[in-house]
Amino acid sequence: MIIAMKLFELVDGKTRKNFFSPMVWRAKFALNHKNVPYESIALTFTEIPKKIPEACANVTAPTVPTLKLETGEGLQASLAIAEYLERTYPDHPSIFGEDPSEKNLQKFLESYMSSKLHPAFQRLVYIEMYEMQDEENGAYFKSSREKSDGGKTLQELGGDRAANLKEVKENLELIHTALKHSGGYVLGDKPGWADFVLISALIWLNSCAPQTFEEAVLNAIDD
Ligand SMILES: N[C@@H](CCC(=O)N[C@@H](CS)C(=O)NCC(=O)O)C(=O)O
């Protein structure tokens, strides 16, 4: 089989084996759900600005995920990749559902999870994300994150662990209740975009800090 598309992904600098980026996982679930083959190209933070523009001339502000299409063009951002796959492979399993109102709801749930789970997850794993890196990537991660929030250290950016865990629990409870009554997946008996967004966030937390994942997610709610 000829694999025409390439997915640029993120790995840690120390082992190059930890694929922790939630945005990349969203794109991977979308590709796998559609049964679309792709070659994975694993990059560290500091390789992203060099390797992606080298491979895709149209990409000037590189991020992962980037999907290099058969045309050679680089397509950035998880949602844009999912929408492209849905348009291009209409006969493969649907990501957003047949009905436009379902797509709307899937995207609303993406916003919910991005705004209610991601910030606390990020605060819980700043230090681990730093410790997963080699020297060059660690220095990049630390300086870029500290610069982006008014010069706070990674430790300060992490904030209060107990408050972060409380925030995760409160927001997970709503998702937990929805899942309990939905038939297995967020919107029923078939997986879709909202499920990919949720599981990708959980993979992120677990890949960076398995013990925190256990405490914040697995043991957060009684069942
Ligand atoms: N909205 C984009 C976000 C892409 C993004 O921010 N990706 C991060 C990794 S999760 C990145 O490329 N970071 C590069 C960096 O921090 O230098 C998406 O959904 O894909």
The ligand as an SDF file (V2000), in Angstrom:
LIG
                    3D

 20 19  0  0  0  0  0  0  0  0999 V2000
   -5.4520   24.7950   17.2030 N   0  0  0  0  0  0  0  0  0  0  0  0
   -4.3400   23.9310   16.8830 C   0  0  0  0  0  0  0  0  0  0  0  0
   -3.3160   24.0100   17.9910 C   0  0  0  0  0  0  0  0  0  0  0  0
   -1.9680   23.4610   17.5800 C   0  0  0  0  0  0  0  0  0  0  0  0
   -0.9470   23.5920   18.6770 C   0  0  0  0  0  0  0  0  0  0  0  0
   -0.9510   24.5630   19.4320 O   0  0  0  0  0  0  0  0  0  0  0  0
   -0.0880   22.5990   18.7700 N   0  0  0  0  0  0  0  0  0  0  0  0
    0.9820   22.6370   19.7590 C   0  0  0  0  0  0  0  0  0  0  0  0
    1.2060   21.2560   20.3330 C   0  0  0  0  0  0  0  0  0  0  0  0
   -0.2310   20.6580   21.2000 S   0  0  0  0  0  0  0  0  0  0  0  0
    2.2630   23.0750   19.0750 C   0  0  0  0  0  0  0  0  0  0  0  0
    2.4530   22.8610   17.8940 O   0  0  0  0  0  0  0  0  0  0  0  0
    3.1560   23.6710   19.8380 N   0  0  0  0  0  0  0  0  0  0  0  0
    4.4260   24.0930   19.3420 C   0  0  0  0  0  0  0  0  0  0  0  0
    5.1740   24.8830   20.3790 C   0  0  0  0  0  0  0  0  0  0  0  0
    4.7140   25.0020   21.4940 O   0  0  0  0  0  0  0  0  0  0  0  0
    6.2520   25.3570   20.0090 O   0  0  0  0  0  0  0  0  0  0  0  0
   -4.8490   22.4970   16.6980 C   0  0  0  0  0  0  0  0  0  0  0  0
   -5.9960   22.2020   17.0630 O   0  0  0  0  0  0  0  0  0  0  0  0
   -4.1450   21.6690   16.1320 O   0  0  0  0  0  0  0  0  0  0  0  0
  1  2  1  0
  2  3  1  0
  2 18  1  0
  3  4  1  0
  4  5  1  0
  5  6  2  0
  5  7  1  0
  7  8  1  0
  8  9  1  0
  8 11  1  0
  9 10  1  0
 11 12  2  0
 11 13  1  0
 13 14  1  0
 14 15  1  0
 15 16  2  0
 15 17  1  0
 18 19  2  0
 18 20  1  0
M  END
$$$$
